[in-house]
């Protein structure tokens, strides 16, 4: 495979080789591809997470996040906390 780099990319790779950061220009291209592969893997995982979340909502699971739904969730959490605290206090008496 023949790869044409811009003059800036060539200079960047050359500086990495000269500084000892990389063994040669080919290593620069290999490292760039490895980083690209990793970014694409994370992107695919993120998109799968979004698909899972949409499917969960379609099944009626989860919540649509709005200011009102967050207020309701906060109130529910407070009530559960109060109930748990009262139960713990009653158990310790």
Secondary structure, 3 states (H helix, E strand, C coil): CCCCCCHHHHHHHHHHHHCCCCCCHHHHHHHHHHHHHHHHHHHHHHHHHHHHHHHHHHCCCCCCCCHHHHHHHHHHHHHHHHHHHHHHHHHHC
